[in-house]
Amino acid sequence: MASPTDSQDPFERIYVVCEQVPSGQVATYGDIAAIVGQGCDARTVGHAMAALGSRAASVPWQRIINRTGGISTSGVRQRELLEAEGVTFDDKGHARMDAHHWAGPSAAWAREHGFNVLPPREGPAPSPQLTLF
């Protein structure tokens, strides 16, 4: 019997990757698409999340958010689930990506399961907290 990672079904491959995002961390639709590869894009990941059905109990859908840290679902359930895992939000309601953005799977896991690793993130390192006193 073939494993889900051997599947050519893009939704199944997306779900396998989403299951790797640890509690307290978040990944973007684009992150998941880059890891899945094979022509997968962020929109396809969004469609897969919307089609979870009974898989919602095993796939941590709440950990997949948009590229700015915003929640793409309506209502408060996704934020409540993330907060229960320790994810913090800024004053605009976006997940603090600097603190909770998943770096992606290990190279060994990705290679073993036929996925990609995420490239290193570009941009400045977070600046240290300034104190006035």
Secondary structure as the mmCIF struct_conf table of DSSP 4:
data_model
#
loop_
_struct_conf.conf_type_id
_struct_conf.id
_struct_conf.beg_label_comp_id
_struct_conf.beg_label_asym_id
_struct_conf.beg_label_seq_id
_struct_conf.end_label_comp_id
_struct_conf.end_label_asym_id
_struct_conf.end_label_seq_id
HELX_RH_3T_P HELX_RH_3T_P1 PRO A 4 ASP A 6
HELX_RH_AL_P HELX_RH_AL_P1 PRO A 10 CYS A 18
TURN_TY1_P TURN_TY1_P1 GLU A 19 GLN A 20
BEND BEND1 VAL A 21 VAL A 21
HELX_LH_PP_P HELX_LH_PP_P1 PRO A 22 PRO A 22
TURN_TY1_P TURN_TY1_P2 SER A 23 GLY A 24
STRN STRN1 VAL A 26 VAL A 26
STRN STRN2 ALA A 27 THR A 28
HELX_RH_AL_P HELX_RH_AL_P2 TYR A 29 VAL A 36
TURN_TY1_P TURN_TY1_P3 GLN A 38 GLY A 39
HELX_RH_AL_P HELX_RH_AL_P3 ALA A 42 ALA A 50
TURN_TY1_P TURN_TY1_P4 ALA A 51 ALA A 51
HELX_RH_3T_P HELX_RH_3T_P2 GLY A 53 ALA A 57
TURN_TY1_P TURN_TY1_P5 SER A 58 SER A 58
BEND BEND2 VAL A 59 VAL A 59
HELX_RH_3T_P HELX_RH_3T_P3 TRP A 61 ARG A 63
STRN STRN3 ILE A 64 ILE A 65
TURN_TY1_P TURN_TY1_P6 ARG A 67 THR A 68
BEND BEND3 GLY A 69 GLY A 69
BEND BEND4 THR A 73 VAL A 76
HELX_RH_AL_P HELX_RH_AL_P4 ARG A 77 ALA A 84
TURN_TY1_P TURN_TY1_P7 GLU A 85 GLY A 86
STRN STRN4 PHE A 89 PHE A 89
TURN_TY1_P TURN_TY1_P8 ASP A 91 LYS A 92
BEND BEND5 GLY A 93 GLY A 93
STRN STRN5 ALA A 95 ALA A 95
HELX_RH_AL_P HELX_RH_AL_P5 MET A 97 HIS A 100
STRN STRN6 HIS A 101 HIS A 101
HELX_RH_AL_P HELX_RH_AL_P6 ALA A 107 HIS A 113
TURN_TY1_P TURN_TY1_P9 GLY A 114 GLY A 114
HELX_LH_PP_P HELX_LH_PP_P2 ASN A 116 GLU A 122
BEND BEND6 GLY A 123 GLY A 123
HELX_LH_PP_P HELX_LH_PP_P3 PRO A 124 LEU A 130
#
